[in-house]
């Protein structure tokens, strides 16, 4: 007797049991075989509670938090490579990062799951596949930083973590002149932290400007790359010029490479600094995080 059932049809597979597993895990089981992916991330974060971007063994960092969440979702080690490393207390609207992972999960599924698990002060704005040869740091052609401060006698409460505060007045015309000096190709060795060991300190600042509206002062700097603490030292130096603590001619001398860090201005506090975004040229312009 044939093993076929009546009418020659194949025996029906038993119905699968209902499962209480989360929908994401059920979706994960149905995915095709995993493959090596170069995942691009655009991140926004408030850096107040973190010891900067870069992973540290015994401190909470933005990179550490994002890697932890992605590791839990993907079940594998995750190492992010970013376009820039922000310091403790510094924020970002468009940090760019890459990670190589082996997964078949679509980027949108990973993004939404990660954002549900990340702290409220970190969010992945975009996640998508990138070409294997794309390097988030090496292929960047512009980085845009913004520094914001409140000039008023009373310190802020509501915006204390995202705006720096100065209680003193300054000469607005001198401030404009000092900021304008930074634009162009100059030697910026005097405008970095003493710990910075970058070999190339002659840079071309494409944009250096300041706008003042009431008690709000906003600096914008655009350059291919920046030295450690460079934006904060430039802001501190410009403010010292505007208060006549440093002569404008001395700033110009430092930009010619004549003098050292001790002759430039103070380092402005971190809370006013924001990494606005990164720009890429063709064929990678799609990954730019600057609107």
Buried (B, 14 or more C-beta within 10 A) or exposed (E): EEEEEEEEEEEEEEEEEEEEEEEBEEBBEEEEEEEEBBBBBBBBBBBBBBBBBBBEEEEEBBBBBBBBBBBEBBEEEBEBBBBBBBBBBBBBBBBBBBBBBEBEBEBEBBBEBBBEEBBEBBBBBBBBEBEEEBBBBEBBBBBBBBBBBBBBEEEBEEEEBBBBBBEEEBEEEBBBBBBEBBBEEBBBBBBBBEEBEBEEBEBEBBEBBBEEEEBBBBBBBBBEBBBBBBBBBBBBBBBBBBBEEBEBEBBEBBBEBEBEBEBBBBBBBBBBBBBBBBBBEEEBEEBBBBE
